[in-house]
Amino acid sequence: MTKSELTAVLNKKLPTHQYLNVESSVNCMLEQIANTLESGERSEIRDFGSFDIHYRPARLDRNPKTSEVVMLICSGSNKI
């Protein structure tokens, strides 16, 4: 679900609220989740989802088009 889809769904469920207010609330919520993740903590919203950062080591993989071996470095991982 995209941010605009989430905003539209919430706007339908909250018909007394203006669209811009719902959009602002969604932006605020996502910003708070991002700030929590940046500080290294876990974020959970009951009946919506939980968010956590998982670090994975880099690994070798193969490009399916060219069969070239490439190193995959996951975002947030400094280790090779």
Backbone hydrogen bonds, N-H to C=O, Kabsch-Sander energy under -0.5 kcal/mol:
donor,donor_aa,acceptor,acceptor_aa,energy
6,L,2,T,-2.5
7,T,3,K,-2.3
8,A,4,S,-2.2
9,V,5,E,-2.4
10,L,6,L,-2.5
11,N,7,T,-2.3
12,K,8,A,-1.9
13,K,9,V,-1.8
14,L,10,L,-1.5
17,H,14,L,-1.9
22,V,18,Q,-2.0
23,E,19,Y,-2.8
24,S,20,L,-2.1
25,S,21,N,-2.0
26,V,22,V,-2.3
27,N,23,E,-2.4
28,C,24,S,-2.3
29,M,25,S,-2.5
30,L,26,V,-2.5
31,E,27,N,-2.2
32,Q,28,C,-2.2
33,I,29,M,-2.1
34,A,30,L,-2.3
35,N,31,E,-2.4
36,T,32,Q,-2.2
37,L,33,I,-2.3
38,E,34,A,-2.4
39,S,35,N,-1.5
40,G,37,L,-1.6
41,E,36,T,-2.1
43,S,51,F,-2.6
45,I,49,G,-3.0
46,R,44,E,-0.5
48,F,45,I,-2.1
49,G,45,I,-2.4
51,F,43,S,-3.7
54,H,52,D,-0.5
55,Y,53,I,-0.5
58,A,79,K,-0.7
59,R,72,L,-1.9
61,D,70,V,-2.8
63,N,68,E,-3.0
67,S,63,N,-2.8
70,V,61,D,-2.9
72,L,59,R,-3.5
72,L,70,V,-0.6
73,I,71,M,-0.6
74,C,72,L,-0.6
77,S,74,C,-1.9
78,N,76,G,-0.6
